[in-house]
Amino acid sequence: MIPSIRQSTLPVALLAALTLPPTQAATQEPDTVPAPRTAALLGPMQVEFRAGGAYIGNFFQAPTGAPREDVVTGTGETRLLLPLGMARSQAYASFGGTLYDEFDPSLALAGGARWASGIHLADGRISYRTRSPRMEVGDSLGFADVLIIDAGYRLRPLRALQIEAVAVYDRQDYGTSAQRDNQALDLGGALRYYGFGYEFLPEIGASLGSRDVVSDTEDYDQRTLWVTLRSNPTASWFLSLRYRHRLRDYATDAAAASNFGREDRRQDLTLTADYAVDERWSVTGYLSFDDAVSTKPSRTFGTQYLWTGLTYRIGGAGR
């Protein structure tokens, strides 16, 4: 999916910080823009057009020391945002895709809604992607049709503190490779501190989840911790830096299975920068480094992901 900053008014913003799958080329998105930056966009109907390109280092997640292959992609997306008649509340729909230099394209369709009232905010989102390259299951890249349903709730009981809760359901269908079909559920929460103003917004969070695979030897539980620092140093700039740590424990009790007793530790560092050229145009850059260490040597690897793109808006209230 295309990285999106302005999308932060939608539910994917919090979820991206919680439960991103490891195949960044297909799914990873940057963090959210703080409320003052996006509030002016939640007015009249708005259409957004995005186009960009990505470089994915070690796309196939080859183990450390093995030959690696890098991949270049092109991305495009059109999104419609509609006000719901209440302040800071809206619905949206989007359609887009990713072009790979070696594979058939992946298409994506999504829709969701966001409701806000006083200190409460709730949002929900459903997305479907075809031929998404994934590696949550197995030791090699696979292409799955992916359905993701997520919901979030935020409460700001104090001016300086926001409490967040989120649930994400993820289902992957690999077609002829039915043994890789799986579903996952993650539950998480975060605390965000506003005491320093929008120039410096720290956040800490955690989530727990599990993935249930047709092949029982691939089932695992996952624990995630992260720290995010966001900043609006000026009206035109948004910056975000996130460190995330994930620990996977494989649940198989088959002593002969290659995943018996397996544990994976994954760490990633992500930097997002967004610059608003004017009320219609913006430029976004997104850089991520992901390192995985596993008791299974073939799953110790490192990947890099760089995306840059342009967004153009029609309608809306402007900034």
Secondary structure in CASP SS format (residue, H / E / C, confidence):
PFRMAT SS
TARGET T0000
AUTHOR 0000-0000-0000
METHOD secondary structure of the structure
MODEL  1
M C 1.00
I C 1.00
P C 1.00
S C 1.00
I C 1.00
R H 1.00
Q H 1.00
S H 1.00
T H 1.00
L C 1.00
P C 1.00
V H 1.00
A H 1.00
L H 1.00
L H 1.00
A H 1.00
A H 1.00
L H 1.00
T C 1.00
L C 1.00
P C 1.00
P C 1.00
T C 1.00
Q H 1.00
A H 1.00
A H 1.00
T H 1.00
Q C 1.00
E C 1.00
P C 1.00
D C 1.00
T C 1.00
V C 1.00
P C 1.00
A H 1.00
P H 1.00
R H 1.00
T H 1.00
A H 1.00
A C 1.00
L C 1.00
L C 1.00
G C 1.00
P C 1.00
M C 1.00
Q E 1.00
V E 1.00
E E 1.00
F E 1.00
R E 1.00
A E 1.00
G E 1.00
G E 1.00
A E 1.00
Y E 1.00
I E 1.00
G E 1.00
N C 1.00
F C 1.00
F C 1.00
Q C 1.00
A C 1.00
P C 1.00
T C 1.00
G C 1.00
A C 1.00
P C 1.00
R C 1.00
E C 1.00
D C 1.00
V E 1.00
V E 1.00
T E 1.00
G E 1.00
T E 1.00
G E 1.00
E E 1.00
T E 1.00
R E 1.00
L E 1.00
L E 1.00
L E 1.00
P E 1.00
L C 1.00
G C 1.00
M C 1.00
A C 1.00
R C 1.00
S C 1.00
Q E 1.00
A E 1.00
Y E 1.00
A E 1.00
S E 1.00
F E 1.00
G E 1.00
G E 1.00
T E 1.00
L E 1.00
Y E 1.00
D C 1.00
E C 1.00
F C 1.00
D C 1.00
P C 1.00
S E 1.00
L E 1.00
A E 1.00
L E 1.00
A E 1.00
G E 1.00
G E 1.00
A E 1.00
R E 1.00
W E 1.00
A E 1.00
S E 1.00
G C 1.00
I C 1.00
H E 1.00
L E 1.00
A E 1.00
D E 1.00
G E 1.00
R E 1.00
I E 1.00
S E 1.00
Y E 1.00
R E 1.00
T E 1.00
R E 1.00
S E 1.00
P E 1.00
R E 1.00
M C 1.00
E C 1.00
V C 1.00
G C 1.00
D C 1.00
S C 1.00
L C 1.00
G E 1.00
F E 1.00
A E 1.00
D E 1.00
V E 1.00
L E 1.00
I E 1.00
I E 1.00
D E 1.00
A E 1.00
G E 1.00
Y E 1.00
R E 1.00
L E 1.00
R E 1.00
P E 1.00
L E 1.00
R C 1.00
A C 1.00
L E 1.00
Q E 1.00
I E 1.00
E E 1.00
A E 1.00
V E 1.00
A E 1.00
V E 1.00
Y E 1.00
D E 1.00
R E 1.00
Q E 1.00
D E 1.00
Y C 1.00
G C 1.00
T C 1.00
S C 1.00
A H 1.00
Q H 1.00
R H 1.00
D C 1.00
N E 1.00
Q E 1.00
A E 1.00
L E 1.00
D E 1.00
L E 1.00
G E 1.00
G E 1.00
A E 1.00
L E 1.00
R E 1.00
Y E 1.00
Y C 1.00
G C 1.00
F C 1.00
G C 1.00
Y C 1.00
E C 1.00
F C 1.00
L E 1.00
P E 1.00
E E 1.00
I E 1.00
G E 1.00
A E 1.00
S E 1.00
L E 1.00
G E 1.00
S E 1.00
R E 1.00
D E 1.00
V E 1.00
V C 1.00
S C 1.00
D H 1.00
T H 1.00
E H 1.00
D C 1.00
Y E 1.00
D E 1.00
Q E 1.00
R E 1.00
T E 1.00
L E 1.00
W E 1.00
V E 1.00
T E 1.00
L E 1.00
R E 1.00
S E 1.00
N C 1.00
P C 1.00
T C 1.00
A C 1.00
S C 1.00
W E 1.00
F E 1.00
L E 1.00
S E 1.00
L E 1.00
R E 1.00
Y E 1.00
R E 1.00
H E 1.00
R E 1.00
L E 1.00
R E 1.00
D E 1.00
Y E 1.00
A C 1.00
T C 1.00
D C 1.00
A C 1.00
A C 1.00
A C 1.00
A C 1.00
S C 1.00
N C 1.00
F C 1.00
G C 1.00
R C 1.00
E E 1.00
D E 1.00
R E 1.00
R E 1.00
Q E 1.00
D E 1.00
L E 1.00
T E 1.00
L E 1.00
T E 1.00
A E 1.00
D E 1.00
Y E 1.00
A E 1.00
V C 1.00
D C 1.00
E C 1.00
R C 1.00
W E 1.00
S E 1.00
V E 1.00
T E 1.00
G E 1.00
Y E 1.00
L E 1.00
S E 1.00
F E 1.00
D E 1.00
D E 1.00
A E 1.00
V E 1.00
S E 1.00
T C 1.00
K C 1.00
P H 1.00
S H 1.00
R H 1.00
T C 1.00
F E 1.00
G E 1.00
T E 1.00
Q E 1.00
Y E 1.00
L E 1.00
W E 1.00
T E 1.00
G E 1.00
L E 1.00
T E 1.00
Y E 1.00
R E 1.00
I E 1.00
G E 1.00
G C 1.00
A C 1.00
G C 1.00
R C 1.00
END
